[in-house]
Amino acid sequence: MCGIFGYVGEPVKVGPVVLEALRSMEYRGYDSWGVAFTVGDQPGEVIKAVGRVEVGAAADSEATAAIGHTRWATHGEVCERNAHPHLGCGGRIAVVHNGIIENVDGLRGELDDLLLASDTDSEIMAHLVSRNVGLGQSLREVVQIAFSSIEGNNAFVVLDRATGEVVVVTRRLPIRLSRHDRGVVLASDPAALSGMVETAVALPDDTAVSLGTPTRVAEGIDRLIAGGRRIAVPDRGERIKGGPGASMRAEITEQPSVLRRIAADTEPVQAAAELARQADRVVFTGCG
């Protein structure tokens, strides 16, 4: 259960914005973390480390586009080379990923093993995108084609380090999107957007969406955000303070307010209730 964050827009400090957002999602995965960012037309840096997120790791760096990730290992040992973001051949494309690529063995067989720098399934997406980028299709189209070859429930955020463009695509895994006062932001957990925006919308499944570049918001983003079902962004403060276990305590404490927010959106609640009434039995399952 990894955490994902993305940003495109005017310059922001990497530490207070990107890494703080990642830190708020450490309860989703905290064996390693990483960030890739660009500054204007420069490729910027890729910073990765094992352990908890170090907000000061980027020093005073600024970013006009960035993607970040907190990892809970599913493929490969806990080490820096398996931490996200992963780079495609040549280093132009950076990818962060949540989910499991179910046909990874078949896709890996299509690639030269010498290209693979990690033991993860996630790196496959970076190479699938890299081998077609710059050949006439848009980055969004290239990501869509690569995603169509991947089986399973997955979410990817792709950064073109040459242009600063960010593209996101998901299937049955939550990605929340919103307009920040200085750009466009996304996260797998709306709490990571706390302090930036008050509401966010869910990204539709199986449709690659470009956030645009630092100088140009992608066409259709404002329409997507305006037309989507808005989700309140909760306060992330309680998730961060208090040390280990604080996130779980915060989740328990906020359950009444979460239930009130769910109940206030009557349409899906009524739909779920109707399904329950029609069912022969209702089974509750959980994990984590």
Secondary structure, 3 states (H helix, E strand, C coil): CCEEEEEEEEEEEHHHHHHHHHHCCHHHCCCEEEEEEEECCEEEEEEEEECCCCHHHHCCCEEEEEEEEEECCCCCCCCHHHCCCEECCCCCEEEEEEECCCCHHHHHHCCCHHHCCCCCCCHHHHHHHHCCCCCCCCHHHHHHHHHHCCCCCEEEEEEECCCCCEEEEECCCCCEEEEECCEEEEECCHHHHCCCCCEEEECCCCCCEEEEECCEECCCHHHHHHHCCEEECCCCHHHHCCCCCHHHHHHHHCHHHHHHHHHHCHHHHHHHHHHHHHCCCCCCCCCC
